[in-house]
Amino acid sequence: MTLIREKMDVAGIFGSLKAEFGETRLAVLEDASLKWLERHSDGEKSEWTKAMILEALSYIDEASGYWTFVAARIYLQDVYSRQESVRGAKAYTDFADNVERLVEKGLYTSVLIEKYSREELDEVGTFLKPERDKLFTYIGLKTLMDRYVAVDFNKQPVELPQERWLIIAMTLMQNETENRLEKIAEAYWAMSNLYMTVATPTLANAGKPHGQLSSCFIDTVADSLQGIYDSNTDIANLSKYGGGIGVYMGKVRSRGSSIRGFKGASSGVLPWIKQLNNTAVSVDQLGQRQGAIAVYLDVWHKDIFTFLDLKLNNGDDRLRAHDIFTGVCLPDLFLDQVEARGDWYLFDPHEVLTVMGYSLEDHYDETKGAGSFRDKYEECVNHPELSKETVPAIEIMKRIMRSQLETGTPFMFYRDEVNRTNPNKHKGMVYSSNLCTEIMQNMSPTEFESVTFEDDIVVTRSKPGDFVVCNLSSVNLGRAVPADVLERLITIQVRMLDNVIDLNKIPVIQAQRTNARYRGIGLGTFGWHHLLALKNIQWESDEAVDYADELYERIAYLTIKASMELAGEKGAYPLFEGSDWQTGTYFEQRGYDSKQWRELRIDVATNGMRNGYLMAVAPNSSTSVIAGSTASIDPIFKPFYHEEKKDYKLPVIAPDLDHNTYDVYRRSAYIVDQRWSIKQNAARQRHIDQAISFNIYVPNNIRASVLLELHIQAWKSGMKSTYYMRSTASDIEECEWCHS
């Protein structure tokens, strides 16, 4: 046993653990280690490591979350040991040599040695801070190593955690012309301290030979056979490289519509959505995961009932598309009619365009209660030659809520509020959102024009539409706010996001064009519940609502200021002139009238804005795990629970859970009053130019009237969208609000 212990260097590992965590705390784990060694005299170090990690994790309870860090250290020793055996050198030495070696093997992009000299690589290597590996929880470190670090062709890691952050920083700053290495150091500081995370595609692909850096895309499907199939091809190409897709189908004619004048010929949107469903399943990113596609449809479209039933588990399976997600686009007028228990009219978009000479979806109410959409809708209702179906608005709403409780969808998209507050309304329209409901940018379909044969080459000509691209990263509120680093952090974060636009290799040309025209980014946040717990602010309180208002106004100010300053350095986005940024309407709409806001408004008008869209709060589920915080702006699932894995249970504990934070955390997702969640999000939505991935958590036996009230509250409060309706078993403790 002594020889085995020496071989495994168990004493050395426990020595370093005791130095950090204390001898008394680790006595129980060391005792378990000795017993394991007695039972496994011929055991391998990897087996011992796995056993001790599981043993340490088994000690986690609501009072002893530090065991996740013990497990992380044991795992980290194993990570270091494996890399040292591969490299023949101690971990985190010879950074430049390692970069050159991985480029030569085709595991890093050659850009890293083409854009950086050997001297620069040596200097960049000095930025590494190995001690920051100790910031990871076990699950955070495991997630990073399993999914994101560079791997060889046998899928074995060839990169250490701090190297991943540094390679991302080098990739995003490669084209900076002034103080480039300083900017790399700042980006590395931001990520390695877990003050922020980049989006999953950037985290996974930066510095590697393949893959794009953006998270999500939104397409508008034209009402033509060519347009439908071209969109499907574009969506497949983006899905191939890991992009999530939002698809607006509201322009496609409904079932029974005419084709080339022949009445009743159209099959409607269903077959095209099923085609997208097949694309999502078959283009599966090298077998790693299925594509993710959300389809949006307007609530006045004649196919709306078929659409709302797409994901139900019963009924005719030929009318189902189980692998896509659905979203419904709702004007204010529809919700007015729901409240008034009035009638609603369904139209065929092709017939509206043919008879009326305009498209309903191209209009919105410019002010609450009045506007061009209502006017056009009433014209359609009263036109004698336009066919329509009449249905009580509340019946559609019932079908929406039924589908939500069974499937979690459709997502809700409040189109009038989105377009009223769109800072680039001078150049377009927002029809729908993305896969996660937080991106709100101008959209339009690509229109096919002709195919010609020129010099033995087939040339296809199309008029490009606005194909939206989402470039995302997020502030870790649970770490950045207590450390008081927001101003320093957001300055570098906006630059990183802006650089993604120029570096990205998007396989759809109109998406590249849209990206360049608007230079849209989405700076978001996660760790809200974590931050409330640290500050001892109860979720269900006016204090939490007021703090959301205060904090997100500060984030908005710093983000706008950073983009303005970047415009002074690199130039404004091409469509800045005439935007709400340039005219000052953006600031007026939100009531920004303090001295600092007035000064910033003048600076924006003078310098311009580097980015036409700035802020969006994404779900951040996996990246928040890496950063050891809570997801997005959501409440936690539970303060402490076990997640079932294939052959063991993984304990999950709220970050910084102790006797001080427990009282805030105990009001968890399915207990907390959702009306307070909506109040918080209404407060923060005022400061976010795009939107928020906002989940609603309800028991599956919630009364329909209460669920309807939540939707009405969200809409009336100025929210732009809601994401999943997450319903669960009915026996939820303390859920008093949901029956009131």
N, C-alpha and C positions, 0 to 999 in steps of 0.2 A: 504493500500500500504506500510506503514511503517513496519508493521509486516512481510510482504512478503520480503521487502528489507533486514530486519534483518535476516530472515530465510535464505536467499540466500547469505548473507554477501557480497552484491554487493559493499557496501561502502569499505569494506576491500580489495576487489579485485581491485577496482579503486584506492585505496590508494597506493597499491604496484605498479600498472601500472604508476601512476603519478610520483612516486619516480624515476622510471627508464626512462620514456619517456617524462616527463614534462607535466604540467597541461594544457598548452595552446593547445598542439597537441591533447590531449584526450578530449577536451571539446565537440567536435562534437559527439564522441562515447558515452560519458556520457549522453548527451542530448537524443540520440537515445535510450539509456538504460531506461531512465526515461519514455519516451513515450511508450516503449514496456511494462513496468511494469504497466502503467496506463491502457493499453489495455488488459493486461493479469493478472488480479488481483489474479487469482487462478493458475497462471503458476508455473511450476516446474523449479527447477534450471537447469536441463539438457536442457529444452527448451530455457531458457534464454541464456545459454552458446552457443547453436547452433545459435541462432539469433544474438548474439553479434559477434561471429566468422564470420558469413556471412556478417554482417554489416561492420566489420573491413576490411574484404577482398574486399568489394565493393569500399573502398576508395583507393585501390592500383591503382596507375597509374605510368607513366614513371618517375615521379618526387617524388614519395612517397612510396618507397618500404618498408619503416620501418613498414608499417601496417601489413605485413606478420609476423613480430616478435610480434606485439601486439596480433594478432590472436593466435599465438603460445602460448603466456603467458596465455591467457584466457583458451585455450584448456589444457595447462599444469596444471592449477589450478583444472580443472575438473578431469584430470588423477590422480593427487595427492589425491583429495577428495575421489574418488572411491576406490583407494588402501587403504587409511586410514580406510575406513568403512569396508573393507574386513579384514584387518590385525589387526584392533583395536589399531593401533599405528600410530604415525606420519610417513610420507613418509621418506624413507632412514634411518630409525632406525632399529636396531636389524637385521642386514644383516645375521648373522649366524643362527638366529632363523628362518628367512624366507627361507634360503636354506634348512634347515632340514625339515621344514614343507612341502616344495614343493617336496622334495625327497620322503617323506612319502606318499604324494598324488599321486606319479607316474608322476609328471609333470617335474621334473628334474631327470637326471640320478643319480643312487646311487654312481657313481664314485666320485661325488663331496664331499661326506662324507666318502668315503673309502680311497681316496687319500689325503684328508686334515683333520687334527685334528680340534677339536673345537677351540683350541687356534689359529690355523692358520686361520680359518674362521673369527674369531674375528679380527685378524690383517688385513686380506685382506679387511674386511669391512671398515677399516679406510681409505682405498685408495679412496673411493667414493667421488666425487666432484659434489654435486647436482647442483651447479651454472653452470656447463657445459651444463645442459639442456637448458640454455638460448641461446646456439649457434644455435639451430634448427630454421629453418623457419617453418611456419605452415605445409606446405605440406611435409617437411622432417620429422617432428615429427609425423604427421598423418600416413605417410607411414610406419615408424618404428613401431608404435603402432598397426596398422592394420595388418601388414604382418609378423612381425619378433619376437616380444617379446613373451615370453612363455604365453600360455593361458590354461585355465582349459578345462574340457570336454564339456563345453557349449560355448567354444570359447571366453570366457571373459578374458582379460589380467590379469595376476597375477604378472607381472614384470614391473619395471620402466626402463626408458631408460638407465640410468647409470649402473643399474644392468645387463642389457643385455651385455654392453661392458665388465663388470668385469667378468661375467660368461664365456664369450668367452675367455678372457685372462686366466682364471683359467683352462678352458678345454684344451687350446692349450699348456699350460705350465705344465700340470700335471705330466709329466715324467722327467722334468728337475731335475738334481741331485744337482747342485750347485746354490746357491742364487736364489732359485725358486721364492720366494716371490718378490724379486727385479725384476725379469723378468716379473712377473705378473703386477707389478706396471708400468713397461715400456710399456708393451703391452696395458694396460688400458690407459696410457697417450697418446699413439699414436692414439687409436680409439676415446677416449672421447673428445679429442681436434679436432676431425674431420680432422686430418692430413692424415688419410688413412681410407680405408674401406676394410673389408674382403669380399670375394665373397658371393653371395646370399645364397648358401647352408650352408656355415659356419655361416653366420649371422643368418640364420633361425634355424639351427639344433644344434649348439654347446651347450652342457650342457643339452640337452633334451634327452629323452630316445630313440628316433628313428631318423633315417635319417642319410645320409652320408654327408661329408663335401666338396666334390669336385664338380666342376662346370660342366665339360664336359668330354666326352669320345670319342675315335675314334676306330672303328673296321675295320678290313680288311676281307671281305667276301671271303671264299674259293670257288673255282669252283666245288662244289659237292653238291648234295642234302642234305647230312648230314651237311655240312659246312654252307649252307644257312639257314637251320632251326635252327641249334645251335646258329648262330649269331642272329637270330630273338629272340630266347629265352633270350640270354644275353642282347640284347637291351631292351627287355621288362622289365627285372629285374632292369636294371639301370634307365629306364624311370619311373618305379614305385616309385623310391625314389628321383625324381626331376632332374636327370641328363640330360643334352642336349647331343645328340649323333651325331657324324659325321660317315658316313659309306662309305667306298670305295668299289665300285662295279666293278672296272675295270678288275678284274680277271675272272669275270663271263662271260661265253660264250654268243655270240650274237644270235639273232633270225636267225633261219635257220642253225645253227651249228649242228654238229653231236653229238649224244649221243650213247656211246658204239658202235661206227662205223656206226650207222644208220644216213644217211645224212638228213638234213632238219628237224630234230626232236626237236631242241631246240626252246623254245618260247622267248629266250633272257632275258634281265634284267627287262623288264616291269612288268611281273607278280610278281616278287620278290620285286620290289619297291612298287607296290600296296599293297603287304602284309605288308611291313614296314609302309605304309600309314595307314593301318588299326590298326597296333600296336600303332602308335602315337595317334590315336583317342580313342582307347579303353582302353589303359593303361593311365588313366587320373589323376593319383596322387590323389586318393580319391575324385574325382569329382572337384578338385580345378582348374586344367588346363590340357589341352592336352599335351601329350609328344611332344618333339621338335626334329626332325630328319632331318639332311641334308645328301643327297646322292651325291657322287661325281663320275664322269665318265670321262675317257680319251677322248680327242677330236679325236683320231684315231679309236675309237671303232665303229663297224658297226651300233650300236643302237643309235648313237649320235643324230640323227634327232628326233627320237621318244622321247629321253630323254629331248631334248631342248623344246619340246612341252608339257611336262608333266603338267605344271601349267597353261597353257593357258585357257582362259574362253570360247573359242569357239571350234568347232570340236567335234569329237567322244569322249564322256565322258568315254567310256570304255578304252580309251588310256590316261586318265588323272589320276593324283595323286595330288589333290589340297592341301593336308595337310602336305606334306613334302617340304623341300627346296632343291634346286639343286645347284651343283657346278661343274664346268668343269675344267679339268686338262690340262694345255696348255704347251707344250714344246716350246723352242725358235724357233725351225724350223717351227712350224705352223705359228707363227707371222711373220717370215721371208717371208713365202709364201703368207700370207695375204698382206703384203706390196708389194711384187713382183707381186701380182695378179696371182700366180701360182696355180698348181693343188695340191690337198691333197688326200691321200689314206686312206681308212678305212679298218680295218682288224678285224677278229674274234680272240680274244686272245687265245681261245682254239686251233684253227687251227695253229696259229703262234707257240705255244708251241709244238704241235704235229709235224709240218713240220720242223721248224727251230731249235727246241731243246732248245729254250730260250723264255723268256717273254719280250716283248718290254718295259713294265712298270718297269722292273727291271734295266733299264739303264737311264742315263741322260748325258747331255753334261758337261763334267768336266771343260771346259773353254768356254767362249762365242764364238759361231761360230764353235766349233769343239768338238767332243767327241763321246762316245760310243753309245749314242742314235741315232745320225745322221747315224753312221755307220750301226747299226742294222736296222734302218728304211729303209735305201737304200737297204740293203740286202733283206728285205722283199718285197720292191717295185719291185726288179729285179728278184725275184725267180719265175720261171715259174709254179711251182706247187701250189703256194699260191694264193688263191682267194682274190680279193680286189675290192673295189669300188672307182671310181675316181670322185672327185667333186672339183670345184673351192674353194680354201680356203676362199675366200671372201664371198662365199655363206653361209658357216658355220658361219662366223663372223656376217653376216647379221641376221641370225636366232638367234644367241646369243643376239644381241642388241635388236631385236624385242621382245624377251621374257623378257629381262631386263626392257624395257620401260613399258611392260604390267604387269609384275608380280614382278619386283624388283630383280629377279634371272635369270640366274645362277650367283653364286659367281665365281670369277676368281682365279685360283690357278696356279701360275707360277712355275712349278715343277723343272725346271733346276736351277733357282736361289735359290730355297729352298734347293735343295740337294747340290749345290756347297758350300753353307754357313752353312750347317748342321755340328755342332761341333762333332757329333757322327756318321759320315759317315763310320767310321771303323767298325761299328756294325750293319749297316742296311740302310734302304731306307725310304724316306718319300713319300708316294703316294698321300696323300690328306691332308685336314685340318679338323677342327672341325665345329661345328654349327656356330661359329662366326668368322671363318677364321683367328684367331690369333695364334693357336697352330700348331707347326710344329715339330713333333717328329717321331722317327723311328717306323715303322709299319710292321706287317706281319700277315698272316692269321693263325689261329689255325687249325691244320690238324687232322681230326679224324683218329684214327688208328684201334681200335677194341672194341668190347663189349664182355665180358666174364661173366660167372656165377660162382662165387666163394663163398663158404660157405653161400649159400642162399642169396647172395647179387649180384646184377647186377653191374658190374664194367666197366665203360667206360674209355678207354684210348685215349688221344689225345696229340699231340705235340703242346705245347702252343706257340702262336704267341705273338707279341708285341701289346697289347691292350692298347692304350694310355689313360692316365689320366691327366686331367688339374687341377692343384691346384693354385688358383688365389687370388690375392689381389692387391689393387691399391693405389698409392700416390695421394693425393688431391693437385694438383699443386697450386691451387688458395689459399690454406692456408699454405701448408708446405714450399713452396719456399719463400714467403714474411717473414715467421717466421724464415727462415734460419735453418731448423731442419733436412735437408735431411740425413746427415750422421748418426745422432742418430736414425732417423726414419727407414732408410733402414736396419740398423743393426738388429733391433728388428723385422722388417717385414720379413726378410729372415728367421730368426729363427722360427717365427710363421708359415710361409709357409712350412718349412721343417718338422715341427712337425705334420702338417696335414697328411703327408705321412704315418707316423707310427700310427696315431690315427684312420685313416679312416677305416670304415668297408664296403668294396666294395663287392657286392654280385656276382662278377665275378672273379674267381680265377686267370685267366691269366692277368687281369687288376691289381690285387694285385702284381703279379710277375713283371710286367713291371714297376709299380710304384717303387718297391724296387730296380730294376736294374738301372734305370736312375735317380730316385729321382727328376723328373722334376717338376719345379715350374714355375709360370708365374707372375712375378712382373710387374704391369702395371701402368698406370697413367690415371687421368681424370682432368678436369678443365683447359685444355689448352687455350680455348678462354677466360675464366675467368682471367687467368694469363696474357694473352696479353692485355686485357682491363685494368687491374691494372697497367701494365707497359706502357700503352699508345703506344703499338706497333701495327701498322696496319696489318691485316691479309695478305693483298696483298702487301707484301714488302720483299725485301732482308733481312731486319732486322729480320723479323719473321723467315725466313728460317735459317739464321745464328744463331738465338737464339735457335731454335729447335736442331740444330747441337750441339751447346755448352751445352745446358741443358741435352740432352739425353746422351751425352758422359759422363757427370758427373754422371748421374744416373747409367749408365752402369758400370763405374769404381767402384762406391760405392757398387753396387750389386755383382759384381764379387769378390770384396775384402771381402764382408761379407760372401759369400759362401766359399771362400778360408779359411777364419779364422774359420768358422764353421767346415770345413773339418779337420783343425788342432786339433779341440776339439773332434769331433765325428767320424772322418774318412771320406775318399772320397767315392763317389758313386762307386759301384762295377765295372763299365765299364770305369773308368777314363783312365786306361792305353791304350795308342794308340789314344786317342781322340785328337781333335784339341786343346783342353785346355792343354793337357799334352805336345804335340809336339810344341806348340807355333804358329801353323798355324792360329788359331783363331785371334790372335793379328796381325799377318802379313797381313791377308786378309783385315783387317779394317784400316791398316795404323797407328796402335797405336805404336808410336815410341818416345814419350816424355820420360823424365827421370822417371816420376812416373809410366808410363805404363810399361817401361822396368823392373822396380823393381817389379811391380805386376806380370808380366809374370814369373819372376824367382820364386816368392813366390808360384804362382799357380803350377808350375812344381815341386816344393819341397813339398808343403803341400797337393796338390790335390784340387779338387773341391767337395764340398758336393753335388752339384746338377748338373746333366748333361745338363739340360736346365734351363734357368734363367728368361728371360724377355718376356712378351707378353702383348700387349695393347688391352684389352677387351672393349666391348661396354659400360659397366658401366651405363646403363640408370637408373635403380632404385636406386643403391647405391649412385650415384652422386646426386640424388634428396635428399636423406637423408642427405648427407654432404653439401647441399646447394651450389653446384657448377655446372659446365657445363659438359656434358657427354663426356667421352673419349677425343679424339683429334678433335672432331667435332666442327664446328661452331654452334652457337645457331640457333634455328628455327626462332625466331624473338626476338627483345629486350623486347617486351611486347605484350601479346595476351591473349585471354580467351580460356580456355579449357572447352568444353561442358561436364558436368556431367549429371546424371540422372534428377535431378530437380533443378540444378543451374549451373552457369558458374563460373569456378575457374580461377582467374587471374594468369597468369604466367609471372614473371618478371625476367630478367637476374640478376645474383648475382652482388651486389655492383653497380647497375645501377645508375648513376648520370650524371651531366653535364661533368664530367671528363672522364667517360668510354663510354658514349653513342656513340661517334664517331667511336670507335672500334667495338662496338656491332652492329651498324646499318648495317654493311656489313655482313648480316646474311646468313644462309645456302644456300638459293636459289638465292642469289644475288652475293655472293663472287665468284670470278673467280676460277673454280675448278683446273685450271692449277697451281695456287699458292698452293692449298691444296696438290697437288701431289708433288710439289717441297719440301714442308715442310716434307711430309711423307718419301720422298726419303732420306732427310737429317737425320731424326730420325731412319729410318730403318737400316742404317749402324751400329747403336749402339745396336740394338735389335736382339738377337740371334734367336728369333722366328719371330713373325709377328705382324701386326696391323689390328684391325677391322676398315677398312677404307671405309666409305660410300661416294658415289659420288652423288651429288645433282644436278639434271638437270630439266629443264622444259620438259613437255612431247612432245613439238613440236621442240625439239632440232634437228638440222640437223644431219643426219647420219654421214657425214664426220667429224663433230666436235666431236661427241661421239666416233668415231673410233680413232681420234687423242688422246683423253683422255686415252683410253686403251693402245695405243701404247706408249704414254708418260710414263704411269705407269710402263709398262713392261720394257722399255728401261732404266728407272731411277733406276732400281734395287729393285722395290717393289716386295713383294712375293705373295701378294693376294689383291683383292678388295672384299668388302662385298656387301651390297645392292646398287643397282642403284635406288636411291630415286627420282622418277619423280613426278611432281605435275602440277597443272594447268598452262596454257601457259601465262597467263597475269601477269608475274612476273615483278615488277618494277626494273629498273636499271640493268637488266640482259643483258648487252651489249656483254659480252664475248661469250655467247652461240650461237650467230648468226654470229660470225666472221669467 
